[in-house]
Amino acid sequence: MPETSRLVGVKIIEDVKHERTHRVLLDRRALKQAISEWVESKLGIAASGAGVSVNIHFETETEGSPAYSVGTCAEVCIIRDLRTVNPAEAVAVQA
């Protein structure tokens, strides 16, 4: 029987017949949130709050000639205003 997640933009579907199948569907907003959290953990920075903006751009990846779609990649750009986020870090950059 299908089950829907309580998370906004995330749908979890579970089918049970002779095997159990789990599918998780993330809409654009949930996918951006997951990517943002993953990048934050890898960089060791907080990508939310005052002085921080996150831009995520999705692009279709293609291969071959003629080109055919093979998936999607995401470009993540985190901009931190050092004067707002960490004034001591901004002084170190200026030196």
URHU-V949550 format. One record per residue. PSI is psi in radians with two decimals (NA if undefined). NEAR is the number of other C-alpha atoms within 8 Angstrom. Layout:
<<PSI | NEAR> <PSI | NEAR>>
This chain:
<<2.27 | 5> <2.51 | 7> <2.41 | 8> <2.37 | 8> <2.73 | 8> <-0.21 | 5> <2.40 | 6> <2.25 | 6> <0.09 | 9> <2.25 | 13> <2.17 | 11> <2.20 | 12> <2.24 | 10> <2.19 | 11> <2.35 | 9> <2.08 | 8> <-1.83 | 5> <-0.01 | 4> <2.78 | 5> <2.21 | 8> <2.25 | 7> <2.28 | 8> <2.35 | 7> <2.12 | 8> <2.17 | 7> <2.26 | 10> <3.11 | 8> <-0.75 | 7> <-0.76 | 8> <-0.64 | 11> <-0.73 | 9> <-0.70 | 9> <-0.77 | 8> <-0.74 | 8> <-0.76 | 8> <-0.77 | 11> <-0.68 | 9> <-0.78 | 8> <-0.72 | 8> <-0.80 | 11> <-0.65 | 8> <-0.64 | 6> <-0.30 | 6> <0.53 | 6> <2.79 | 6> <2.13 | 6> <0.51 | 11> <2.78 | 7> <-3.05 | 6> <2.41 | 6> <0.11 | 9> <2.29 | 12> <2.51 | 9> <2.21 | 11> <2.18 | 7> <2.18 | 9> <2.19 | 7> <2.37 | 8> <2.51 | 8> <2.24 | 9> <2.41 | 9> <2.76 | 9> <2.84 | 8> <3.07 | 6> <1.98 | 5> <2.65 | 4> <2.41 | 7> <2.61 | 8> <2.32 | 8> <-0.04 | 8> <-2.85 | 7> <2.48 | 8> <2.78 | 8> <2.29 | 8> <2.15 | 8> <2.20 | 9> <2.01 | 7> <2.14 | 9> <2.11 | 7> <2.10 | 8> <1.80 | 8> <-0.44 | 10> <-0.55 | 7> <-0.76 | 8> <-0.86 | 10> <1.60 | 8> <-0.60 | 9> <-0.64 | 6> <-0.64 | 8> <-0.67 | 10> <-0.70 | 8> <-0.63 | 7> <-0.65 | 6> <-0.48 | 5> <NA | 4>>
